[in-house]
Amino acid sequence: MREQMPIGVTITRITEESPSIRTFTFDQEIPFNPGQFVMVWVPGVDEIPMALSATDAITVQKVGDATAALFSLGVGDQIGIRGPFGNGFAVTGRTLAVGGGIGVSPLHPLATAGLVDVFLLGARSAEDLIFADRLAETTTLFTATDDGSAGHHGFVTDLLGRIDPIDFDHICVCGPEVMMRAVLGILERHGCTDRGQFSLHRYMKCGIGICGSCCTDPGGLRVCRDGPVFTGDRLIASEFGHYTRDASGQRKNL
C-alpha cells in the first residue's frame, strides 16, 4: 500500500455487529501489525483514520458524516485505503487486553493471533459487546456492561480490581479515553505504567506526520507517526485523558 494515494478496494461483505457498528470486509488483504491504522477514503465525503479489525476489514461505528456515508454503501461499492500507518502493539509473554466499545477493534486481531491471555471487554449493553464470541475462543474473556445486561454490572475498569496487572508483561488498552486514563491510573498505583500500551485516537488529516493535526501536549508526539500506541510512562504527564483538539486546533475537554 502507498502512503500518499489511496488504493481502491471493493466491499465484499457487510456484517452488522450491533445497531450502530458494522464490519466492512473488502477484496484485498493488507499486511499489518495489530494496532496499526489505515486512512479510509469515502469517495466524495472525507478521509478518516480507522483501525484494521482484520487483514481485510474495518469495523466502524456510525458517529459522523463520513461514517454515515460508509453505512450507506453496499457490497460491490468501492472505498479507498492508504496505509497501514503507525506502530501497533508490541507484545511478548503474558498479555492482558482491555477494550471498551468500538475500542475492541484494534485489539481483536491481537487476540485472534493468540497473543492475548486475558481479555476484559466492556460496553454499554450486551448487544454492544462486539466480537465477544470470537474473543472467548482464543482468550479468557471477562465482560462488563453499564446496564448489567451481560457480565459485570459496571465499568470494565472495575474488572481490573479482580486481576493483578503485575501478573502480565503487557496491558494493551483501547476505548474511550476517559476509560483508558482510568486504566493508566490503576497501573500507576501498581507502579507499572511502562507495561501499559494505549491506542490513542486524534483528529488526523494526512496520517503520515506532516500536518501536525494529531500532535499531543506537551512533547508534540504525533499520534499518526509516533503512535497510535504509546506506553503509559510516555502519557502519564500529557494531555491524555484530559483534552483533545478539534479540526481547527481548539481544545476539547474530555
N, C-alpha and C positions, 0 to 999 in steps of 0.2 A: 504494500500500500504506500502511496505517496503522501508526503506531509502537506503539500500546498494545494493540490487539486483532488477533489473527491472522485472516488470510483463508483460508478453506478452499480447497484445490486438490486435484484428483483425479489420482492417479498413472496415467499413460498408457503408460509403458514402463519396464522394469527391465533394465539392462544389466550383466551380470557382467563387471567389468573384471579381477578377479583372484579367487582363492579367498576373500579377505576384504574386497574392495572392490566396491561396486555403485554405479551411477549411476541415480538415480530421476528420470525425466522426468515433468513434470506438465503440466496443461492450460492454464496461464496463463504468459505471458511477463512478466518483471519487469525493467523498465529499470534498469540498474545500471552502475557503473564496475568494471572488473576489480579484484578485491581486496576489494570490499565483501562483507559477510556478511548473512545473514538468521537470525532466530531460528525454529527449526523445532519446532513443537509436535506431539509424538506423543501422540494422544489417550489420556488415562488413565495416561500414563507420566511424561513430563517435557518440558521445552522446552530445546533446546540450540542453540548457535551453529554455523552451517555456512557455509562459503564457497559461493558460486554458481559452478558449473563451466560454466554456460551460462545464457542468459536464462531458461530453463525447466527447469533441472536442478541437483541437488546430487549430489555424489559422496561416498560415505560409507564409512568403514572401520568394521568391526564391532569395537568396543572396550569397550562397556559396556552397561548395561541399556537405555538409550534407543536406541542404535544397533542392539542386538539386536532390540528391538521393531520398529524400522524394517525390518529384514531379514525380519521375519515378515509384512510387508504384501505385498499383491499389486496387480496392475493393477486399477483401479476403486476402490481404497481411498482415503481422504482423509487428508491431514495439514494442519496449519495453518502459515502463513508470515507472519511480521512482518518488515518492512524493505523495502528494504535499508538497512543501517546502516554507519557508518564512512566512511573517506575513500577507500580504494582506492589503486592505484598511479597515479603521475603521471609519464608519460614523454614525452620528445621526443628526436629524434636517435637515436644508436645505443644499443641496449639489449641487455644480457645478462641472461638469466634463469637462476637456479639453483634447482632443485626436488629435494626428497628425499621419496620415498614418497608418501603422500597429500598432501603439500605441493604437488604439482603442480597440485592442483585450482584454486586461485585464479589460478595463472599460466596455465592453459590458455586462458581467454578472452582474455587479453592477447596470447598467441601467435596464436590463430586470427583475431584482429583485425588481424594483420600488424604488430604493434608490437614484436616481438622479433626481433633479428638472429641471435643465437646462444643456444642453449638447452643447459644442462648438466643432465642428468636422472639421478638416482641412485636405487637401490632395493636391496633385499636380494638379489633374483634376477631373472632375465629375466621370469618371469611376473608380477612386481610392478612392471614398468616400464609403468605405465598411460599411455595417450594417446600412446605413442611414435610410432605410425604417423602419427597426425594432426599431431603436432608436427613430424615430418620433412617434411611437405608445405609448411609455412609458415616454418620456421626452419632454420638449420644446427644439427643435433642431434648432441650427443655424449652417450654413455651410460656409466654405471659401475654395477657390481653388486658387492655384498660377496663373493658366492661365485664371481665370474668367469664366470657363465653367459652374460653378454652385455656387450659393450663393455669398458671398462677394468676390470681386476680390482682393486677397491679402492673408496675413498670418492669421492663426487662432488667433494669439495673438492680431491682430487688433480688433477682436470682443470683447476683454476684455475692450476696450475703451467705449463700449456701456453698460457695466454691472459694477455695483459696487461690488467688491469682499466682501466688508464688509457685504453685504446682505446675505452672505452664511456662514454657520458654518464650512463647509469643501470645499476645492477646490482640486479635485483629478485629477492628470495630468500624462499622458504618451505619449511619442512620441520622436522625435529626441531630443537629449539632449540640443542642442542649443536653440530649441524652449522652452524646459522646463526651461532653465536658464532665458529666456526672461520672462516667466510667473513668476518665482521667483522674478525677478527684479520688476515686477509690484506689486506683493504682498508686497515687501519690501517698496515700495513707499507708500502703503496704511497702513503700519505698522501691517501686519497680516501674516507674514511668517509662523507662527505656525499653521495657518489654512490650509496651503498647504500640500498635500500628493503626493510625487513624486515617480513614479516607475522607478528604475534605471535598466539599463542593463550593465553588465560587463562580461568579459571573465570568465568562470567557468569551473573547472574540476570535482570537487566532488559534489557540491551542498549541502554539509552538514557541511561546516565550518571548514574543516580540511586542505585543500591545501593552502588556503590563496591567491589564484589567483584573487579573486574579492575584496580584501581589498582596501579601499579608503584612500587617504591622507586628513588631517593629522592624524586622530584619529584611523585609522586601522579598521574602520567599515567594517564588512563582508556583502556584498550585499546579499549573499545567506542565511545567518543566521540572521543577524540583520535587513535585509530588505526583499524583494527588495524595499519596500515602506518606505520612510523616510519623516518626516515633514521638511518643508522648513527651520525652525530655526536651524536644525541639519546640513543643507547643505550649508548655506549661506557663510561660511568661508572655504569651502572644495574645492576639485578638480572639483566638479560638474560643468559641463558646460565649463570647460577649457581643460581637457585632460582625457584620459583613458589609459589603458595598454593592450598590446597585449599578445599572448601566452607565450612569453619569458620574460614578465615583463617590456618591454621597453615602455616608454611613447609615446602616440599617441595624438597629438593635435587635438581638435575637430574643 
